[in-house]
């Protein structure tokens, strides 16, 4: 669209039509673009699978016979089932680094500036990116579940509860990709986004009940682990998979007594807060 001042035409930036329909359509278009890019670079998916598979094998066979589980003692088989929900949760949250690096790379190449010049919903670029990462994470989770089954893990509560457990895990992973999106918009290079996306994830995942019970930690860390959103999702998945040892007593903290509800609330809260911050940062990013 153009207007004329004297004899010199000037061009106005196109405007988005607005509305939920516009936002959904634009987000799906961006998601498709990112999925096609992932398909053209299969090593991205392959390398993303190697690390969680290594964690499954190493933790199952190296630590499985040396860690005591409340209600089961030192039992490699019991620890293997206790472990898997933690490995699944760690895998979906580590997608945060990839989301941040991808957005930082788009910023570095100037693609985000091009998107901002188009008549599209403002949050669509970030929503599309996080949806594409969610699809990749779901694929990784499927492969990981197959590997876990091979090494002896089982879901004992039926298909519907198992699917509910995986949905909670994916919801947590999706929530964390919005943290990655904010990090990717806040740094200057993809390398910095990768480092920034991982540096806080290690304490978050290890100061939790993912790999060892909170009872085995110092008292001041027990409270951190029990109120950790990561721990709530891990325990919720264990309940839904039927992987809690016989006689297991959950800690008294509210998230540990109500892990499914706590997991949902934490994930929704993280999405609301960090999506708002990321979209605001996207609008103002130079």
C-alpha positions as CSV (number, residue, x, y, z in Angstrom):
1,X,0.0,0.0,0.0
2,X,1.4,3.4,-0.9
3,X,0.6,7.1,-0.5
4,X,1.8,10.1,-2.4
5,X,3.3,13.2,-1.0
6,X,4.0,15.6,-3.9
7,X,5.6,13.3,-6.5
8,X,7.5,11.0,-4.3
9,X,5.7,7.7,-3.3
10,X,6.3,6.3,0.2
11,X,5.6,2.7,1.2
12,X,3.9,1.8,4.4
13,X,4.7,-1.4,6.3
14,X,1.8,-3.9,5.8
15,X,-0.4,-4.6,8.8
16,X,-1.6,-8.0,10.1
17,X,-5.3,-8.7,10.0
18,X,-5.3,-9.5,13.7
19,X,-7.6,-12.0,15.5
20,X,-7.1,-15.5,16.8
21,X,-7.5,-17.0,13.4
22,X,-4.7,-14.9,12.0
23,X,-2.5,-15.8,14.9
24,X,-3.1,-19.5,14.6
25,X,-2.6,-19.5,10.9
26,X,0.7,-17.6,11.1
27,X,1.9,-19.7,14.0
28,X,1.3,-22.9,12.0
29,X,3.0,-21.5,9.0
30,X,6.1,-20.7,11.1
31,X,6.0,-24.1,12.7
32,X,5.9,-25.8,9.3
33,X,8.9,-23.8,8.2
34,X,10.9,-24.9,11.2
35,X,9.8,-28.5,10.8
36,X,10.9,-28.6,7.2
37,X,14.2,-27.1,8.2
38,X,14.7,-29.9,10.8
39,X,13.9,-32.5,8.2
40,X,16.5,-31.1,5.9
41,X,19.1,-31.3,8.7
42,X,18.5,-34.9,10.1
43,X,21.6,-34.8,12.2
44,X,19.9,-32.2,14.4
45,X,17.3,-34.9,15.4
46,X,19.9,-37.7,15.5
47,X,22.2,-35.9,17.9
48,X,19.3,-34.9,20.0
49,X,18.5,-38.6,20.5
50,X,22.0,-39.7,21.4
51,X,22.3,-37.9,24.8
52,X,19.0,-39.1,26.4
53,X,19.7,-42.7,25.2
54,X,23.1,-42.5,26.8
55,X,21.6,-41.3,30.0
56,X,19.1,-44.2,30.0
57,X,21.8,-46.8,29.6
58,X,24.4,-45.2,31.9
59,X,22.0,-44.5,34.8
60,X,20.3,-47.8,34.4
61,X,23.4,-50.0,34.5
62,X,26.0,-47.8,36.3
63,X,23.9,-46.4,39.2
64,X,21.1,-48.9,39.2
65,X,22.6,-51.2,41.8
66,X,24.0,-48.5,44.1
67,X,21.1,-46.1,44.9
68,X,18.5,-46.9,47.6
69,X,14.9,-46.2,46.8
70,X,12.4,-45.7,49.7
71,X,10.1,-48.7,49.8
72,X,12.4,-50.9,47.6
73,X,16.0,-50.5,49.0
74,X,18.9,-51.1,46.6
75,X,17.2,-52.8,43.7
76,X,18.4,-52.3,40.1
77,X,15.0,-53.1,38.6
78,X,13.1,-50.8,41.0
79,X,15.6,-48.0,40.4
80,X,15.3,-48.4,36.6
81,X,11.5,-47.8,36.8
82,X,12.0,-45.0,39.3
83,X,14.6,-43.4,37.0
84,X,12.7,-43.3,33.7
85,X,10.3,-40.5,34.5
86,X,13.3,-38.4,35.5
87,X,15.1,-39.1,32.2
88,X,12.0,-38.4,30.2
89,X,11.5,-35.1,32.0
90,X,15.2,-34.1,31.6
91,X,14.9,-34.8,27.9
92,X,11.9,-32.6,27.3
93,X,13.4,-29.7,29.4
94,X,16.8,-29.9,27.6
95,X,14.9,-28.9,24.4
96,X,15.0,-25.4,25.9
97,X,18.6,-24.9,24.8
98,X,17.7,-25.9,21.2
99,X,14.8,-23.5,21.1
100,X,16.9,-20.6,22.4
101,X,19.7,-21.4,19.9
102,X,17.3,-21.6,17.0
103,X,15.7,-18.2,17.8
104,X,19.1,-16.6,18.4
105,X,20.3,-17.9,15.0
106,X,17.3,-16.4,13.3
107,X,18.0,-13.1,15.0
108,X,21.6,-13.3,14.0
109,X,20.8,-13.9,10.3
110,X,18.2,-11.2,10.2
111,X,15.2,-13.5,9.7
112,X,13.3,-12.1,12.6
113,X,13.6,-8.6,11.2
114,X,12.1,-9.9,8.0
115,X,9.3,-11.6,9.8
116,X,8.5,-8.4,11.7
117,X,8.1,-6.5,8.4
118,X,5.4,-8.9,7.3
119,X,1.7,-8.6,8.0
120,X,1.6,-11.3,10.6
121,X,0.7,-11.8,14.3
122,X,3.5,-10.6,16.6
123,X,3.6,-13.7,18.7
124,X,3.4,-16.1,15.7
125,X,7.2,-16.4,15.1
126,X,7.8,-17.5,18.7
127,X,4.7,-19.7,18.9
128,X,5.6,-21.4,15.6
129,X,9.1,-22.1,16.8
130,X,8.0,-23.5,20.1
131,X,5.4,-25.7,18.4
132,X,8.0,-27.1,16.0
133,X,10.3,-27.8,19.0
134,X,7.4,-29.6,20.7
135,X,7.0,-31.9,17.7
136,X,10.7,-32.7,17.8
137,X,10.5,-33.3,21.5
138,X,7.6,-35.7,21.1
139,X,9.5,-37.7,18.5
140,X,12.5,-37.9,20.9
141,X,10.2,-39.0,23.7
142,X,8.8,-41.8,21.6
143,X,12.2,-43.2,20.7
144,X,13.3,-42.8,24.3
145,X,10.2,-44.8,25.5
146,X,11.2,-47.6,23.2
147,X,14.7,-47.7,24.5
148,X,13.5,-47.6,28.1
149,X,11.2,-50.5,27.4
150,X,14.1,-52.5,26.0
151,X,16.1,-52.0,29.2
152,X,13.2,-53.1,31.4
153,X,11.0,-50.1,32.0
154,X,7.2,-50.7,32.0
155,X,4.1,-48.5,32.5
156,X,1.7,-50.4,34.8
157,X,-1.4,-48.2,35.0
158,X,-2.8,-48.7,31.5
159,X,-2.5,-46.9,28.2
160,X,-4.6,-43.8,29.1
161,X,-2.7,-43.0,32.2
162,X,0.6,-43.6,30.4
163,X,-0.5,-41.1,27.7
164,X,-1.5,-38.6,30.4
165,X,1.9,-38.9,31.9
166,X,3.6,-38.2,28.5
167,X,1.3,-35.3,28.0
168,X,2.3,-33.7,31.3
169,X,6.0,-34.2,30.3
170,X,5.4,-32.6,26.9
171,X,3.5,-29.7,28.6
172,X,6.5,-29.1,30.9
173,X,8.9,-29.2,27.9
174,X,6.7,-26.8,26.0
175,X,6.6,-24.4,28.9
176,X,10.4,-24.5,29.2
177,X,10.9,-23.7,25.5
178,X,9.3,-20.3,26.2
179,X,12.2,-19.7,28.7
180,X,14.5,-20.7,25.9
181,X,12.8,-18.3,23.5
182,X,13.3,-15.5,26.0
183,X,17.0,-16.4,26.3
184,X,17.4,-16.6,22.5
185,X,16.0,-13.1,22.1
186,X,18.2,-11.7,24.9
187,X,21.6,-12.8,23.7
188,X,23.6,-12.0,20.6
189,X,24.8,-15.4,19.3
190,X,23.4,-19.0,19.1
191,X,26.4,-20.2,21.1
192,X,25.5,-17.9,24.0
193,X,21.9,-19.1,23.8
194,X,23.0,-22.7,24.0
195,X,25.1,-22.0,27.1
196,X,22.5,-19.8,28.7
197,X,19.9,-22.4,28.0
198,X,21.8,-25.2,29.7
199,X,23.6,-23.5,32.6
200,X,20.4,-23.2,34.8
201,X,18.9,-26.5,33.7
202,X,21.6,-28.7,35.4
203,X,20.9,-27.5,38.9
204,X,17.1,-27.5,38.2
205,X,17.1,-31.1,37.0
206,X,19.6,-32.5,39.6
207,X,18.3,-30.7,42.6
208,X,15.0,-32.6,42.2
209,X,13.6,-36.1,42.8
210,X,14.5,-37.2,39.2
211,X,17.5,-39.3,40.0
212,X,17.6,-39.7,43.8
213,X,14.8,-39.4,46.4
214,X,14.8,-36.0,48.3
215,X,15.3,-38.0,51.5
216,X,18.9,-38.6,50.4
217,X,19.6,-34.8,50.2
218,X,20.7,-32.4,52.9
219,X,17.7,-30.8,54.6
220,X,18.0,-27.4,53.0
221,X,18.0,-29.0,49.5
222,X,15.1,-31.2,50.2
223,X,12.7,-28.2,50.3
224,X,14.1,-26.9,47.0
225,X,13.7,-30.2,45.4
226,X,10.2,-30.7,46.7
227,X,9.0,-27.3,45.4
228,X,10.8,-27.6,42.1
229,X,8.4,-27.7,39.1
230,X,10.6,-30.3,37.5
231,X,10.1,-32.6,40.6
232,X,6.3,-32.2,40.5
233,X,6.2,-33.4,36.8
234,X,8.5,-36.3,37.5
235,X,6.4,-37.5,40.5
236,X,3.2,-37.0,38.5
237,X,4.6,-39.1,35.6
238,X,5.7,-41.8,38.1
239,X,2.2,-42.0,39.5
240,X,0.6,-42.2,36.1
241,X,3.1,-44.8,34.9
242,X,2.7,-46.9,38.0
243,X,6.5,-46.6,38.7
244,X,6.4,-45.7,42.4
245,X,8.0,-48.4,44.6
246,X,5.7,-50.4,46.9
247,X,5.2,-48.5,50.2
248,X,6.6,-45.3,48.8
249,X,5.6,-42.3,51.0
250,X,5.6,-38.9,49.2
251,X,7.2,-35.9,51.1
252,X,4.8,-33.7,53.0
253,X,5.2,-30.7,50.6
254,X,2.0,-29.7,48.8
255,X,3.4,-30.3,45.3
256,X,4.6,-33.8,46.3
257,X,1.2,-34.6,47.7
258,X,-0.6,-33.3,44.6
259,X,1.9,-33.9,41.8
260,X,-0.5,-34.0,38.8
261,X,-2.3,-30.7,39.8
262,X,1.0,-29.1,40.8
263,X,2.6,-30.1,37.4
264,X,-0.3,-28.6,35.5
265,X,-0.2,-25.4,37.5
266,X,3.5,-24.9,37.3
267,X,3.6,-25.5,33.5
268,X,0.7,-23.2,32.8
269,X,2.2,-20.5,35.0
270,X,5.6,-20.8,33.2
271,X,3.9,-20.6,29.8
272,X,1.9,-17.5,30.8
273,X,4.8,-15.6,32.3
274,X,7.5,-16.4,29.9
275,X,5.4,-16.2,26.7
276,X,4.4,-12.7,27.8
277,X,8.0,-11.7,28.4
278,X,9.2,-13.3,25.2
279,X,6.6,-11.7,23.0
280,X,7.4,-8.3,24.6
281,X,11.1,-8.8,24.1
282,X,10.4,-9.8,20.4
283,X,8.5,-6.6,19.8
284,X,11.3,-4.4,21.2
285,X,14.3,-6.4,20.1
286,X,16.7,-4.4,17.9
